[in-house]
Amino acid sequence: MTEPDAGATLGYEQARDELVDVVRRLEAGGVTLEESLALWERGEELARICGRWLEGARARLDAALERESEREEGEESEDAEE
């Protein structure tokens, strides 16, 4: 799978796993306000990366389904002509 853009260096699973860790750390508390803000910002960035990966995957799936639908329609037209 190709990356959704040149700036995204993390794969989906890596970003998701890091996001889960960020959320866990925020929920656990015990960090300073500055650390919490940094974690929140990192979480937002990771969520965007995951979103781009999912959007790309959805676009690829939609394109594949469209090609399959067009192929099936073409076969039905050929059958009707016979």
C-alpha positions in Angstrom: 0.0 0.0 0.0 1.3 3.4 -0.8 1.4 6.2 1.7 -1.5 8.7 1.5 1.0 11.6 1.1 4.7 12.2 1.2 4.6 13.7 4.7 3.1 10.6 6.3 5.9 8.3 7.4 3.9 6.1 9.7 1.8 3.2 8.4 -1.8 2.9 9.5 -1.1 0.3 12.2 1.8 2.2 13.6 -0.2 5.4 13.8 -3.1 3.6 15.4 -1.0 1.9 18.0 0.7 5.1 18.9 -2.6 6.9 19.1 -3.9 4.2 21.5 -0.9 4.7 23.7 -1.4 8.5 23.6 -5.0 8.1 24.7 -4.0 5.6 27.4 -1.4 8.1 28.8 -3.9 11.0 28.7 -6.5 9.0 30.5 -4.1 7.8 33.1 -3.2 11.4 34.1 -0.2 12.2 36.1 1.4 14.4 33.5 1.9 18.1 33.5 -0.3 20.5 31.6 2.5 21.0 29.0 2.9 17.2 28.6 -0.9 16.8 28.2 -1.0 19.4 25.5 1.9 17.8 23.7 0.2 14.4 23.9 -3.1 15.9 22.7 -1.4 17.5 19.7 0.4 14.3 18.9 -2.9 12.5 19.1 -4.6 14.9 16.7 -1.8 14.4 14.3 -2.0 10.6 14.6 -5.8 10.7 14.1 -5.3 12.7 10.9 -2.7 10.2 9.6 -5.1 7.3 10.4 -7.9 9.2 8.7 -5.9 9.7 5.5 -5.0 6.0 5.4 -8.6 5.1 5.8 -9.7 7.6 3.2 -7.1 6.1 0.8 -8.2 2.6 1.5 -11.9 3.5 1.0 -11.1 5.2 -2.4 -9.2 2.1 -3.5 -12.1 -0.1 -2.4 -14.6 2.1 -4.2 -12.6 2.0 -7.4 -12.3 -1.7 -7.3 -16.0 -2.1 -6.7 -16.7 0.3 -9.6 -14.4 -1.7 -11.9 -16.2 -4.9 -10.9 -19.6 -3.4 -11.4 -18.6 -2.1 -14.9 -17.1 -5.5 -15.8 -20.4 -7.3 -14.7 -22.5 -4.8 -16.7 -20.3 -5.4 -19.7 -20.8 -9.2 -19.4 -24.6 -8.7 -19.1 -24.6 -6.5 -22.2 -22.7 -9.2 -24.1 -25.1 -11.9 -22.9 -28.1 -9.8 -24.0 -26.7 -9.3 -27.5 -26.4 -13.1 -28.0 
